[in-house]
């Protein structure tokens, strides 16, 4: 190859190089545009999926809030209502009798017709309490629902474990809340406190009410004990109801201002899963088993 040819060859190579460089830039741009388009599409798809998942979650939550289970039947609710009315009457009329020297008690008697009226109304409340305790004993012995509920209210070793787990959870030592069945250890404690409280109040109250009748049968010191026990247990019962019970069922921040379940009987699916997960799972398993049984073969 002579010098002229070599120069031409070199010039041609350079031109080809320039052309390729231009084409490369063009290709790069095309490639980048395609890649960008694809990326934008993927991001759009991802955002869309997330939005759909979130909508689905909110829809499910909303649905479970609107879905209800029957927690307490009519019989149970009426017992609770009678008990609540009876105990409130007893507290409102009993405490002014106990603190009859105080200004508040004097104003109360002034407004309600005197201590004699309070004594009569106290006996009306007492009658309601006696009626509901007989009714409850019949309920837990003679009805299937009552027997079943009573069995589930009996304390078990799991209650102790749940108590320890709850303390750990409240102290931040564990992230897992205890998983309760139909009744938590707090509800069982409530039930048994009322149960024994009623036995004590009714027995001591009957002794005070029918003292003339019992004087012939029971020694005098029993009346002194009954008076003391009735008076002190009344304070304990009042505080247990107002502080412990009302806080747990109504004033607890997770429930405040009011839990209507004991009045309507209904509990939302959301609350059921949160507060009674084991009972909920049992119900679902039972329903599934029943559905399979009902399918014609
Ligand atoms: C939660 C239930 C009850 C509460 C909070 C309650 C409260 C009280 C209180 C604070 C007293 C005054 C005691 C004192 O003088 O130191 C009292 C007196 C009395 N209670 Fe009750 N009581 C309850 C249930 C009953 C029952 C079930 C009966 C009857 C079966 C009853 C019959 C009486 C009687 C006869 C007196 C004496 C009142 C008088 O001076 O005539 N109480 N009660």
Boltz pocket constraint, residues with backbone or C-beta under 6 A from the ligand:
constraints:
  - pocket:
      binder: B
      contacts: [[A, 87], [A, 90], [A, 91], [A, 94], [A, 95], [A, 97], [A, 98], [A, 119], [A, 122], [A, 125], [A, 126], [A, 127], [A, 129], [A, 130], [A, 198], [A, 201], [A, 202], [A, 203], [A, 204], [A, 205], [A, 206], [A, 208], [A, 209], [A, 227], [A, 230], [A, 231], [A, 233], [A, 234], [A, 235], [A, 237], [A, 238]]
      max_distance: 6.0
